[in-house]
């Protein structure tokens, strides 16, 4: 199951899984695009392994990886943010 984590001003959404049996957490990033429908990528914590990049340029992949890495304590939290 994926849980909402963050929605940015440009409607990019970041969601996350619970801890997987491997100890990793799956982070899914999705951004609407008029031409392609959605651009998306999957990142796994704690090693920041990136898979399934579709539509994002290298600079965008780096930007989202950096955003995730700047969120303090992300790997050790329950990832739930109250609204």
MODELLER restraints for C-alpha pairs under 7 A, 6 or more apart:
rsr = mdl.restraints
at = mdl.atoms
rsr.add(forms.Gaussian(group=physical.xy_distance, feature=features.Distance(at['CA:1:A'], at['CA:17:A']), mean=5.86, stdev=0.5))
rsr.add(forms.Gaussian(group=physical.xy_distance, feature=features.Distance(at['CA:2:A'], at['CA:15:A']), mean=6.04, stdev=0.5))
rsr.add(forms.Gaussian(group=physical.xy_distance, feature=features.Distance(at['CA:2:A'], at['CA:16:A']), mean=5.20, stdev=0.5))
rsr.add(forms.Gaussian(group=physical.xy_distance, feature=features.Distance(at['CA:2:A'], at['CA:17:A']), mean=4.55, stdev=0.5))
rsr.add(forms.Gaussian(group=physical.xy_distance, feature=features.Distance(at['CA:3:A'], at['CA:15:A']), mean=5.28, stdev=0.5))
rsr.add(forms.Gaussian(group=physical.xy_distance, feature=features.Distance(at['CA:3:A'], at['CA:16:A']), mean=5.27, stdev=0.5))
rsr.add(forms.Gaussian(group=physical.xy_distance, feature=features.Distance(at['CA:3:A'], at['CA:17:A']), mean=6.13, stdev=0.5))
rsr.add(forms.Gaussian(group=physical.xy_distance, feature=features.Distance(at['CA:4:A'], at['CA:14:A']), mean=6.48, stdev=0.5))
rsr.add(forms.Gaussian(group=physical.xy_distance, feature=features.Distance(at['CA:4:A'], at['CA:15:A']), mean=4.45, stdev=0.5))
rsr.add(forms.Gaussian(group=physical.xy_distance, feature=features.Distance(at['CA:4:A'], at['CA:16:A']), mean=6.64, stdev=0.5))
rsr.add(forms.Gaussian(group=physical.xy_distance, feature=features.Distance(at['CA:5:A'], at['CA:14:A']), mean=5.55, stdev=0.5))
rsr.add(forms.Gaussian(group=physical.xy_distance, feature=features.Distance(at['CA:5:A'], at['CA:15:A']), mean=5.00, stdev=0.5))
rsr.add(forms.Gaussian(group=physical.xy_distance, feature=features.Distance(at['CA:5:A'], at['CA:16:A']), mean=6.69, stdev=0.5))
rsr.add(forms.Gaussian(group=physical.xy_distance, feature=features.Distance(at['CA:5:A'], at['CA:80:A']), mean=6.96, stdev=0.5))
rsr.add(forms.Gaussian(group=physical.xy_distance, feature=features.Distance(at['CA:5:A'], at['CA:81:A']), mean=6.76, stdev=0.5))
rsr.add(forms.Gaussian(group=physical.xy_distance, feature=features.Distance(at['CA:6:A'], at['CA:13:A']), mean=5.79, stdev=0.5))
rsr.add(forms.Gaussian(group=physical.xy_distance, feature=features.Distance(at['CA:6:A'], at['CA:14:A']), mean=5.10, stdev=0.5))
rsr.add(forms.Gaussian(group=physical.xy_distance, feature=features.Distance(at['CA:6:A'], at['CA:15:A']), mean=6.92, stdev=0.5))
rsr.add(forms.Gaussian(group=physical.xy_distance, feature=features.Distance(at['CA:7:A'], at['CA:13:A']), mean=4.49, stdev=0.5))
rsr.add(forms.Gaussian(group=physical.xy_distance, feature=features.Distance(at['CA:7:A'], at['CA:14:A']), mean=6.36, stdev=0.5))
rsr.add(forms.Gaussian(group=physical.xy_distance, feature=features.Distance(at['CA:11:A'], at['CA:31:A']), mean=6.30, stdev=0.5))
rsr.add(forms.Gaussian(group=physical.xy_distance, feature=features.Distance(at['CA:11:A'], at['CA:32:A']), mean=6.86, stdev=0.5))
rsr.add(forms.Gaussian(group=physical.xy_distance, feature=features.Distance(at['CA:12:A'], at['CA:29:A']), mean=7.00, stdev=0.5))
rsr.add(forms.Gaussian(group=physical.xy_distance, feature=features.Distance(at['CA:12:A'], at['CA:30:A']), mean=5.59, stdev=0.5))
rsr.add(forms.Gaussian(group=physical.xy_distance, feature=features.Distance(at['CA:12:A'], at['CA:31:A']), mean=4.24, stdev=0.5))
rsr.add(forms.Gaussian(group=physical.xy_distance, feature=features.Distance(at['CA:12:A'], at['CA:32:A']), mean=6.88, stdev=0.5))
rsr.add(forms.Gaussian(group=physical.xy_distance, feature=features.Distance(at['CA:13:A'], at['CA:29:A']), mean=5.73, stdev=0.5))
rsr.add(forms.Gaussian(group=physical.xy_distance, feature=features.Distance(at['CA:13:A'], at['CA:30:A']), mean=5.30, stdev=0.5))
rsr.add(forms.Gaussian(group=physical.xy_distance, feature=features.Distance(at['CA:13:A'], at['CA:31:A']), mean=6.39, stdev=0.5))
rsr.add(forms.Gaussian(group=physical.xy_distance, feature=features.Distance(at['CA:14:A'], at['CA:27:A']), mean=6.88, stdev=0.5))
rsr.add(forms.Gaussian(group=physical.xy_distance, feature=features.Distance(at['CA:14:A'], at['CA:28:A']), mean=5.70, stdev=0.5))
rsr.add(forms.Gaussian(group=physical.xy_distance, feature=features.Distance(at['CA:14:A'], at['CA:29:A']), mean=4.59, stdev=0.5))
rsr.add(forms.Gaussian(group=physical.xy_distance, feature=features.Distance(at['CA:14:A'], at['CA:30:A']), mean=6.61, stdev=0.5))
rsr.add(forms.Gaussian(group=physical.xy_distance, feature=features.Distance(at['CA:15:A'], at['CA:27:A']), mean=5.76, stdev=0.5))
rsr.add(forms.Gaussian(group=physical.xy_distance, feature=features.Distance(at['CA:15:A'], at['CA:28:A']), mean=5.24, stdev=0.5))
rsr.add(forms.Gaussian(group=physical.xy_distance, feature=features.Distance(at['CA:15:A'], at['CA:29:A']), mean=6.58, stdev=0.5))
rsr.add(forms.Gaussian(group=physical.xy_distance, feature=features.Distance(at['CA:16:A'], at['CA:25:A']), mean=6.81, stdev=0.5))
rsr.add(forms.Gaussian(group=physical.xy_distance, feature=features.Distance(at['CA:16:A'], at['CA:26:A']), mean=5.52, stdev=0.5))
rsr.add(forms.Gaussian(group=physical.xy_distance, feature=features.Distance(at['CA:16:A'], at['CA:27:A']), mean=4.46, stdev=0.5))
rsr.add(forms.Gaussian(group=physical.xy_distance, feature=features.Distance(at['CA:16:A'], at['CA:28:A']), mean=6.16, stdev=0.5))
rsr.add(forms.Gaussian(group=physical.xy_distance, feature=features.Distance(at['CA:17:A'], at['CA:25:A']), mean=5.71, stdev=0.5))
rsr.add(forms.Gaussian(group=physical.xy_distance, feature=features.Distance(at['CA:17:A'], at['CA:26:A']), mean=5.24, stdev=0.5))
rsr.add(forms.Gaussian(group=physical.xy_distance, feature=features.Distance(at['CA:17:A'], at['CA:27:A']), mean=6.68, stdev=0.5))
rsr.add(forms.Gaussian(group=physical.xy_distance, feature=features.Distance(at['CA:18:A'], at['CA:25:A']), mean=6.17, stdev=0.5))
rsr.add(forms.Gaussian(group=physical.xy_distance, feature=features.Distance(at['CA:19:A'], at['CA:25:A']), mean=4.98, stdev=0.5))
rsr.add(forms.Gaussian(group=physical.xy_distance, feature=features.Distance(at['CA:24:A'], at['CA:44:A']), mean=6.22, stdev=0.5))
rsr.add(forms.Gaussian(group=physical.xy_distance, feature=features.Distance(at['CA:24:A'], at['CA:45:A']), mean=5.35, stdev=0.5))
rsr.add(forms.Gaussian(group=physical.xy_distance, feature=features.Distance(at['CA:24:A'], at['CA:46:A']), mean=6.16, stdev=0.5))
rsr.add(forms.Gaussian(group=physical.xy_distance, feature=features.Distance(at['CA:25:A'], at['CA:44:A']), mean=5.56, stdev=0.5))
rsr.add(forms.Gaussian(group=physical.xy_distance, feature=features.Distance(at['CA:25:A'], at['CA:45:A']), mean=5.13, stdev=0.5))
rsr.add(forms.Gaussian(group=physical.xy_distance, feature=features.Distance(at['CA:26:A'], at['CA:42:A']), mean=6.90, stdev=0.5))
rsr.add(forms.Gaussian(group=physical.xy_distance, feature=features.Distance(at['CA:26:A'], at['CA:43:A']), mean=5.99, stdev=0.5))
rsr.add(forms.Gaussian(group=physical.xy_distance, feature=features.Distance(at['CA:26:A'], at['CA:44:A']), mean=4.64, stdev=0.5))
rsr.add(forms.Gaussian(group=physical.xy_distance, feature=features.Distance(at['CA:26:A'], at['CA:45:A']), mean=6.55, stdev=0.5))
rsr.add(forms.Gaussian(group=physical.xy_distance, feature=features.Distance(at['CA:27:A'], at['CA:42:A']), mean=5.69, stdev=0.5))
rsr.add(forms.Gaussian(group=physical.xy_distance, feature=features.Distance(at['CA:27:A'], at['CA:43:A']), mean=5.00, stdev=0.5))
rsr.add(forms.Gaussian(group=physical.xy_distance, feature=features.Distance(at['CA:27:A'], at['CA:44:A']), mean=5.88, stdev=0.5))
rsr.add(forms.Gaussian(group=physical.xy_distance, feature=features.Distance(at['CA:28:A'], at['CA:41:A']), mean=5.96, stdev=0.5))
rsr.add(forms.Gaussian(group=physical.xy_distance, feature=features.Distance(at['CA:28:A'], at['CA:42:A']), mean=4.62, stdev=0.5))
rsr.add(forms.Gaussian(group=physical.xy_distance, feature=features.Distance(at['CA:28:A'], at['CA:43:A']), mean=6.40, stdev=0.5))
rsr.add(forms.Gaussian(group=physical.xy_distance, feature=features.Distance(at['CA:29:A'], at['CA:40:A']), mean=5.42, stdev=0.5))
rsr.add(forms.Gaussian(group=physical.xy_distance, feature=features.Distance(at['CA:29:A'], at['CA:41:A']), mean=5.35, stdev=0.5))
rsr.add(forms.Gaussian(group=physical.xy_distance, feature=features.Distance(at['CA:29:A'], at['CA:42:A']), mean=6.35, stdev=0.5))
rsr.add(forms.Gaussian(group=physical.xy_distance, feature=features.Distance(at['CA:30:A'], at['CA:38:A']), mean=6.41, stdev=0.5))
rsr.add(forms.Gaussian(group=physical.xy_distance, feature=features.Distance(at['CA:30:A'], at['CA:39:A']), mean=5.69, stdev=0.5))
rsr.add(forms.Gaussian(group=physical.xy_distance, feature=features.Distance(at['CA:30:A'], at['CA:40:A']), mean=4.31, stdev=0.5))
rsr.add(forms.Gaussian(group=physical.xy_distance, feature=features.Distance(at['CA:30:A'], at['CA:41:A']), mean=6.73, stdev=0.5))
rsr.add(forms.Gaussian(group=physical.xy_distance, feature=features.Distance(at['CA:31:A'], at['CA:38:A']), mean=5.44, stdev=0.5))
rsr.add(forms.Gaussian(group=physical.xy_distance, feature=features.Distance(at['CA:31:A'], at['CA:39:A']), mean=5.17, stdev=0.5))
rsr.add(forms.Gaussian(group=physical.xy_distance, feature=features.Distance(at['CA:31:A'], at['CA:40:A']), mean=6.33, stdev=0.5))
rsr.add(forms.Gaussian(group=physical.xy_distance, feature=features.Distance(at['CA:32:A'], at['CA:38:A']), mean=4.38, stdev=0.5))
rsr.add(forms.Gaussian(group=physical.xy_distance, feature=features.Distance(at['CA:32:A'], at['CA:39:A']), mean=6.34, stdev=0.5))
rsr.add(forms.Gaussian(group=physical.xy_distance, feature=features.Distance(at['CA:33:A'], at['CA:39:A']), mean=6.48, stdev=0.5))
rsr.add(forms.Gaussian(group=physical.xy_distance, feature=features.Distance(at['CA:39:A'], at['CA:54:A']), mean=5.41, stdev=0.5))
rsr.add(forms.Gaussian(group=physical.xy_distance, feature=features.Distance(at['CA:39:A'], at['CA:55:A']), mean=4.69, stdev=0.5))
rsr.add(forms.Gaussian(group=physical.xy_distance, feature=features.Distance(at['CA:39:A'], at['CA:56:A']), mean=6.04, stdev=0.5))
rsr.add(forms.Gaussian(group=physical.xy_distance, feature=features.Distance(at['CA:40:A'], at['CA:53:A']), mean=5.93, stdev=0.5))
rsr.add(forms.Gaussian(group=physical.xy_distance, feature=features.Distance(at['CA:40:A'], at['CA:54:A']), mean=5.31, stdev=0.5))
rsr.add(forms.Gaussian(group=physical.xy_distance, feature=features.Distance(at['CA:40:A'], at['CA:55:A']), mean=6.76, stdev=0.5))
rsr.add(forms.Gaussian(group=physical.xy_distance, feature=features.Distance(at['CA:41:A'], at['CA:51:A']), mean=6.41, stdev=0.5))
rsr.add(forms.Gaussian(group=physical.xy_distance, feature=features.Distance(at['CA:41:A'], at['CA:52:A']), mean=5.23, stdev=0.5))
rsr.add(forms.Gaussian(group=physical.xy_distance, feature=features.Distance(at['CA:41:A'], at['CA:53:A']), mean=4.28, stdev=0.5))
rsr.add(forms.Gaussian(group=physical.xy_distance, feature=features.Distance(at['CA:41:A'], at['CA:54:A']), mean=6.24, stdev=0.5))
rsr.add(forms.Gaussian(group=physical.xy_distance, feature=features.Distance(at['CA:42:A'], at['CA:50:A']), mean=5.76, stdev=0.5))
rsr.add(forms.Gaussian(group=physical.xy_distance, feature=features.Distance(at['CA:42:A'], at['CA:51:A']), mean=5.15, stdev=0.5))
rsr.add(forms.Gaussian(group=physical.xy_distance, feature=features.Distance(at['CA:42:A'], at['CA:52:A']), mean=5.75, stdev=0.5))
rsr.add(forms.Gaussian(group=physical.xy_distance, feature=features.Distance(at['CA:42:A'], at['CA:53:A']), mean=6.83, stdev=0.5))
rsr.add(forms.Gaussian(group=physical.xy_distance, feature=features.Distance(at['CA:43:A'], at['CA:49:A']), mean=5.52, stdev=0.5))
rsr.add(forms.Gaussian(group=physical.xy_distance, feature=features.Distance(at['CA:43:A'], at['CA:50:A']), mean=4.35, stdev=0.5))
rsr.add(forms.Gaussian(group=physical.xy_distance, feature=features.Distance(at['CA:43:A'], at['CA:51:A']), mean=6.17, stdev=0.5))
rsr.add(forms.Gaussian(group=physical.xy_distance, feature=features.Distance(at['CA:44:A'], at['CA:50:A']), mean=6.45, stdev=0.5))
rsr.add(forms.Gaussian(group=physical.xy_distance, feature=features.Distance(at['CA:45:A'], at['CA:75:A']), mean=6.49, stdev=0.5))
rsr.add(forms.Gaussian(group=physical.xy_distance, feature=features.Distance(at['CA:46:A'], at['CA:75:A']), mean=5.95, stdev=0.5))
